[in-house]
Amino acid sequence: MSVVAAIDCGTNSTRLLVARPDGQNLLTLERLMRITRLGQGVDRRRALAPEAIERTVTILEEYRQVMDSFDVERVRMTATSAARDAGNREDFFAAAEQAIGVRPELLDGIEEGRLSFEGATRELDPDEGPFLVVDIGGGSTEFAVAGAAMSVDVGCVRLTERFLHGDPPRPEELSQALSVVHDYLDDVEREIPAVNEAARLVGLAGTVTTIAAIEMGLPGYDRDRIHHFRLTRAAAEDVFRTLATEKRADRIHNPGLEEARADVIVGGCCVLVGVMRHFGFETCLVSEADILDGLALSLLRLP
């Protein structure tokens, strides 16, 4: 039975999914995430830092060993926002290909959103839709509804590097970050009017799962409890207020918050809270199924 792997080289994290078909669905054999901050400083320099490339390639070499242990037959590796913005991305692509054996595909934001939507909604009840899938990354955020997708240049790393310089961020910094998010959401609303018809918000990626984990007070990562947790807007706002008013040294003690994410989580909160406020969602369905699942499904060609 075919075993496939999907790798997502994002701005903040590098992730791996190893899976095989299980009827018409995916059976996860391994799912890993490492914060590598590939997009470190890319918003300012428009280039990937050598140390960021090195960190990411080291993790890719680890992933290659994991894939070999499962006898992976096919792999699809993608690069997204940080690579889109970097003039020297070919340096990273060459090193990544040497580590994994296939060259990364540079996804545009629309394809990224489409794959995220496919992965996140495959196991959901269509009667709960229409769904708005929001994938909050490090450098960009993708919005997808059935038949339409859009990417905007706001993410937890990009917002932090541009606006959130204080420790903790100053009120005027938070206000500016939220204002920028609101402006981009106006663009989304104009370009994809169907977002206003969505009945259910589905949130993907590390910002959303971390906010959920903090709300639940999880002492360690627990995919089964996080996946399809219904995060209320009130809870998201409460987590945002807590994190945004703490210094990083205090913030890292919140159960559910990985230390490596502590410096950018407030920026991510600005995006999630901004989306819930702007579109009037009172709950967000947290999904651990995302672009990796969409990539794996494309390899398996499941109907």
C-alpha positions, 0 to 999 in steps of 0.5 A: 500500500502506497506510503506518501510524504508531504513537507511544508517549508513555511516562514515560521515552521517546517512540517512533515506528514507521512500517510497512507490511504485508508479507504477514502481517507488518510491514515497518518503514520507520522506528523512532525513540526519544527520551528525553523524560522526560514523567513527570519528577516525576509520581509526586510531583506527580501532574502533568506538568511544563511542561518535560516536556510541551514536550520531548515535544511538540518530539519529536512535531513532529519525528516528524510530519515523519518521518511526512509523508516516508513519506506515512503514511495512519493513525496511532495515538498512545497515552499510558501510565503518566505520563499515567494519573497526571497530573491535567493530562494534557489539557494534554499531549493538546491540545499533542500533537494539535496536533503530530501531528493525532490525539489521544493515547489514554489506555491502561489497563495491561491494554490496554497489556499486551495490545498489547505481548504481541501485538507481541512474540509475533507472530513467535515460534514458539508451540512455545517458549511459553507466553510471559510478556511483561514490558514495563518502562517508566518508571512502570509494568511490564506483565505479559502471558500469553495471555489475561491482562494486568496493570500494576503501578506500578514502573518505572525512573523511579518506582523511582529517584525514590522510592528510589534517591537516592544516587550510587551508590545505597546498599545499603539503597536497592537493598534497598528497591527490590528489596523493593517489586518483589518485593511487586508480583510477589506481586500479579502471581502472585496475579492471573495464576496463568498466569505460573507456567506460562510457559516463556519470558520475553520482555523489552521496552523500553529497560531490557531492550535497554540491559542487553543492549547493555551485556552485548554491549558494543555501541559503538552501537545495533544493533537486529539484534543486540539483537532476540531476544538471549538474555540470561542471568540471570547476565549481567543480575545482572552488569550490575546489580552493575556499574551499581549500584556506579558513580557516574553519571559512571563509569556513562555510559562503559559501552558500550551505555548511552545517557547520558540513561538513566544515571540511571534504568537501575539502577531498571530493573535492579531490575525485570528482575533482580527478575522473573528471580529471582522467577519463576526464569527463567534467560534473557530473550528480548530483543525490539525488537517491542513495543507499537508493533508491536501498535498498527501491527497494529491499524491494518492489521487483519492476522489 
